[in-house]
């Protein structure tokens, strides 16, 4: 092993706003919150960071010619899908038409895709 993962870092035009969105979505507290950088740290010490990228362009999903840049899969109980969808929308996320057996695709306020999954 060479090292241990410290953070996953995502580009955005607004680090503070995107950190606040993910703190609500994933749980955790926003730390290191300044103009260029914000970090969400959960109870297990996992870090999800957001850095200023003034020219960031959101990915186009599901365009096969475009890059997703990254995406997260978040597992939820299936019977909580409607409530989760409502809360994500309230926080500034958007539900996309793309879905399948066991997943529904959303975007965060900066346009990064993520999926809610269930079994």
Order of alpha helices (4+ residues) and beta strands (2+ residues): beta-alpha-beta-beta-beta-beta-alpha-beta-beta-beta
